[in-house]
Amino acid sequence: MADLKQTYGNFALRGEVVWKRNDSYAEDTSSNGNLYRRIRFGVKTEEGNIVGVEMFQTKFKDVTLRHTESGKRDKTVKYGEHTGKLPDGYEIFMPVNVGLEQDEKGKNIVKKLITYDAIEYINENIENGDAVFVTGGISRSSFEKDGQTQYNERFEIRNIFGSSSKPGDDDFTPQSTFDQTLIFTGVELNKNEGKLFVDGNVVVNKHGEWVPVRLYIDIEKNKKFAMNVKKNLKYGTVVKVKGFVHHTVTEVEVESDGDEWGEDPEPKASEKVDKSLEITKVEKPAKEDVGKFKAEDFVKKQQDDESNPFTDDNDGDGDDIWGSDPSGSSEGESDDDDPFAGLD
């Protein structure tokens, strides 16, 4: 059986802070007595598209430092000492870069904070309506509920910066993009929806535990790209895909049967979010990654995430058979013909 190495996903969002509510921030003690902080809010990149982002971190007694030249993580300091002068040649390991305050010239003041501190700082320095640029990692996990396997997909903040331009300004450009390395397992063509669904497995940790993912290609916009993926991408190939994050939000009315004290005259509404990831480009796989894994490599080793606090090579263009980068300007190829006529 082949050794499954962890694969990674990333996102980038430029938009407006929404959904920052009284319960967005929490500072509490876990069941095992550890202090933790958590924050959740949404980034509205355009009308109807809101991506929920979050951070969670336990408070540790020691803070890990990294040597700036060797890269070794061979020193720690006590929590509280990390905010003062650090030992010469050392910096905080994997800090969160936060730039939510500006100097007198309007330039972001960037702070490098450990995650536990960054959560509190972000909560104190963002409000609904603020324009932000957020990047981070896509974390996936699985857990059992009522005898069924459930899957989580979380967008975890690593960097956040304020923006001088705001939604509605002429110079404001929204962004909702992702990249994900996965192990390709197959496709399913749905002509009615105009989509080629792309299936794969994402290895979520160093132990080789994995979860399945499903993304899609718009076959009307990207005919040649979709046909190439369907015909030529081989099972078990390790590939990096890029595209757009679509978290389409609609308001749904919450039904109320009333009770002996009557019924609220104002209908209540909640947000329903349909989540999908649209692939616009596959980076051409390296020769050694083509067909690297077999079906037998994916014996069930999926992650039971009981501790999860949130369970509730070129840029290409439209003519590139490997798709176009979501940051590019090409719309790809489309015509009035059935894009997959004769290809079942």
Number of C-alpha atoms within 10 A of each C-alpha: 10 11 10 19 15 16 20 18 20 19 23 20 23 26 29 23 22 19 17 18 11 7 11 14 20 16 16 12 13 13 7 6 8 11 15 17 21 22 21 22 23 19 26 27 25 17 8 14 21 26 24 18 20 19 21 21 17 16 16 13 10 14 17 19 23 18 17 14 8 10 12 12 15 11 16 19 16 12 13 10 12 19 14 7 9 14 13 8 11 21 20 22 20 14 16 22 19 21 21 23 15 14 8 6 6 10 14 17 13 15 15 18 19 20 22 20 15 26 25 16 15 18 17 11 12 18 16 14 16 19 26 26 21 22 23 21 20 18 16 22 24 22 18 13 8 6 7 8 12 14 18 15 14 18 21 20 25 20 18 22 20 24 21 15 15 19 20 10 9 8 10 15 14 19 20 25 22 23 24 21 21 23 27 25 22 16 20 14 19 11 14 6 10 16 20 25 20 21 19 23 20 27 25 22 17 12 14 19 22 26 19 18 18 16 17 21 25 19 25 21 20 27 24 22 25 29 19 14 20 20 10 8 21 18 19 22 22 26 20 19 22 25 25 20 23 19 20 17 18 14 12 11 12 10 9 10 7 9 8 5 6 8 11 11 6 6 10 12 12 11 12 13 17 11 14 14 20 23 29 27 27 24 18 18 16 11 9 9 15 18 17 16 21 13 10 9 15 18 10 10 13 19 21 15 17 12 9 13 10 14 15 5 8 10 14 17 20 23 16 18 20 25 32 27 24 22 14 12 10 15 15 22 17 16 10 6 9 13 19 16 8 6 9 7
